[in-house]
Amino acid sequence: MSRQRRRHEVPAHAPRSAVVTGAARGIGEQIARELVGRGYRVLVTDLDEAAAQATATRIGAAAGTGCDVTDPAASAAAVARARELAPLGAWVSNAGVGFDGTVTDIAEARARALVEVNLLGPIWGARAAVAAFREQAAAGTARGGEIGVTVSLSGLGPVPGLSVYAASKAGALSMVSALASEVRREGIGVHAVCPDGVNTELLRSMTPGGQGQALVRSGVLVTPEQVATALVGMFGTGRVYRTLPAWRGALLRLTALAPGPALRLEPAMRALGERRARSLRP
């Protein structure tokens, strides 16, 4: 007889708080909403503080505040504010930027932003969260916790036209995998979700007709709700990451193993994405 895993929830008698970055809209908003539904006292954070506060009110979160994930002190401040609500139970690094462009063409400022937001942001967040989890464990107030990171399928293999973006996501996924091993014995779970293209403003902001956007649209557009459910669904388990959809994850891993032969398919995939993009235009 198969055993069904219990849904991860926070009991009312032992409240825990959660921080979600980049949560004013899109995937982050849905993750925050999912955590609220599972009993967390959620602190919605975003670079746009007013939007974070409005989203917190809309979804029934505990509070909303501004947070620049490129500043380690800002992550520490968000953790401190969350712990005023309840012992920290979860940190989710969702804030990200999605500039497209080749290695040789992308503007220097955009290349730096991709690394500082998509890679260093989750690193600073994880450091702040783990420090809080350890302090709480030492004080006997709570043990362990969960760390989630929104990554991307592009972190699993080469994506021409999104090369620096993909590199930043590959770095984030590598960090998640290593950190999961480093803190496992402390009862801290570390997880990443790697979705295909998500129908959000980030995708729509990419260069219309560009190589990167075309390759993303050649796959399967998933919804923010699917991403949120997949990420939070790993909480309380030993699973480190999952891809959405699974078959696209397998395909990207194959391109990483044999990039030469696989990338010969790139023109056909890009053409497919361009056709799909045109079909969506008014």
N, C-alpha and C positions, 0 to 999 in steps of 0.2 A: 504494500500500500504506500503510495507517495505521500509525503508530508508537505503541507502547504506552509510556506514561510510566513511568519507573522508580519503584518504591516508595521513599518517603523513609525512610531508615534511617541510623543512626549506625554507622560501621565500628568494629570492635573495636580497630583500631590507632590510632584518633583519637577517644577517648572524649569525650562532651559530657554536661553535666548539664542538667536541666530542673526548673523549679519549677511546680507547679500549686496554685493557691489554691482554697479551698473543696473540698478533695479527699478529705475523710474519708468521703464517701458520694455516692450519686447520680451526676450527670454528671461531677463532678470526679474521683471514683474511677475511672470508666471512661476518662476522658482520661489519667489517670496510668497506668492499666493498659495503654492503647494505646501510650503513650510507652515504657514498660518493654519492651514487645514489639518496639519498633523500635530498641532498643539504648541508650536514654538512661539515665543514672543519675539517677533521679527523686527529688526532694525533695517529699514530700507535705506540704502545709501546710493548716491549718484553724484557725479560732478555737478549736475544741476540740482542744487539743494531744494529749490521751490518745487520742482517736479517730483523729487523724492518724497517730500512731505505730502504732496497731493496724492501720490500713489499709495502711500501708507494709509492715508485716510480712506481711500477708495476700496482697498482690499482688506481693511481691518487689521493692519499691522500695528505694532506697538508704537512705532515712531519712524520718522524719516529725517535724514541729515545729509549734508554734503560730504563727499570723500574723494580726494584725488589719489587714486591707487598708485601713482608713481612716487608718492611721498610716504616712506615707511612710518613717519610719525602720524600720518592721517589714518593708517590702518590700526596703529596702536590706540589712537583716540576712539576709533569706531568700536574696537573691542571693549575699551573702558566704558563707553556709553552703554553698550549692550549688557555688560555685567551689572549695570545699575538696574536693569530690567529683571535679570535672573542670571544664574551662572551660565557662562557661555556653553552652548551645546553644539553649535555648528557655525562654520564660516564658509561662504560660497563666493569664490572669485569668478564673477561673470563679466565684469567690465572688460570691454575689448574694442579695438579699432580694426578696420578691415580695408585699409588702403591697398589697391591693386597696383601692379607695375612690375617690370622686370628688375633684376638685380642692377643692371646698368642704367636704367632710366628713372627709377623711383627717386623722388626728391629726398635729400639727406634728412630733412626734418621729419618726413613721413617714415623713413626707415627707422630713425631713432624712436619715434612714437610707437611703432609696432613692437619693438623690443621692450621699451619701458612700460607699456601698458599690458601687452599680452604675455610677456614672460616675467619681467621684474614685478609687475603688479601681483600675480599669484604668489611669487616668492615672498614679498613683504607681507602679504596677507597670511600666508601659512606660518611665517615666523611669529607674527603677533598672536595668531590663534593658538599655536602650540605652546607658546609661553604662558598664555592664560590657562590652557588645559593643565599644564604642569603645576602652576601655582594653585589652582583649585584642588588638584589631587593631593598636593602637599598639605593643604589646609583641611582636607577631609570634607570639602563641600560638594565635590562632584569628581567623578573619574572619567577620563576619556572624552571623546567628542568626535565630530565628523567634519571633514574638510572636503569641499566639492569644488571642481574647476570646470568651467565650460571651455572645451578645447575645440577641435574641428577635425573632420576627416583629412583635411589638408596636412595635418601633422603626421600622417602615416606614410606619406610618399611624395614624390615630386609633383608640383603643380605649376607648370609654366604660366607666367603672367601674374602669379600670386606668390612668387618665390620667397620674398622676405616675410610676408604674412605667414606662409606655410612654415618657414624656419622658426618663427616666433612661437607658433603653435606646437611644433615638434619639440622645441625646448621645454615648453610648459608640460607636455605629456611625459617627457623624460623626467622632469622634476617630480611630477606626481608619482610616477612608478618608483623612484628611489625613495621619496619621502614615505610612501606607504610602508616600505620595508623598515625604514629607520624608526618609525614611531608605533609600529604594530603592537609591540609588547606593552605599550602604555595604554592600550585600549582606544587608540585614536585611529579612525578609519579615514583613508584618503582615496578619493574617487574622481574620475574625469569622465565626461560624456563627450563623444566625438561625433557630432551630427554632420550630415551632408548639408547642402545649402538650406538655410532657414529663411522663410519669407519675412524678413525684417527690413528696417531702414538701412542696416549695414549692407545687405546685399544690393538694395536698390541704389545705394550711393556709389557703387563701383562704376567705372567708366562704361557708359552704354555701348554695347557692341565690342567691348574690350575682351582680350583673350581670357582674363581671369574670370569675369562674369560669365562668359560663354561656357567655360569648363564647369563652373559651379552649376549652371542651369542644365548641363547635360545629364546630371544625376537626378535625385529625387528630392524635391523641396519638402522638408518636414516642418511641422508647426512648433511654435514656442511651447505649447502645452505638452507636446510629445517629448521635447528636450527636458523640460522641467520634471516630468514624471519619471523619465529614465534616470536622471541624475539623482534625484531624491530617493528613488526606488533602490539605489545601491546603498543607502545609508543603513547601518546596522549589519552589513554583510562584509565579506572579505574581498568582494569584487573590486578591482582597481579601475578598470575602465570598460566602457562598452561603446559600440558604434551604432549609428542610426543612418540608414538601415544596415543590418549586419552584412549583407552581400557587398555593399559598396566598401565597407571596411576591409573585407577580404580582398577586393580588387585593388585597393590602394596599397595594401601590404605586399601584394604581388608586384606592383610597379616598383616598390622599394627594393625588392629582391632582384629584379631584372629590369632596371630603368631603361636600358637601351631598347630592347624589343618592345616594351610596353609603351614607351613614348612615341613609337611610330604610329600608334593609334590616336595620338593627340589631335591631329587635324580633323579626323572623323568625329571625335567627341566634341571638339569645338564647334564644328558645323551643326551638330545636333543641338547644342546649347543655343546657338544663334537662331536656329529655326524656332525653338521654343520661346526665346525672348521676343522674337517678332510676333509670335502668336498672342502674346500677352499685351502688346501695345494697343492703345485705343485706335 
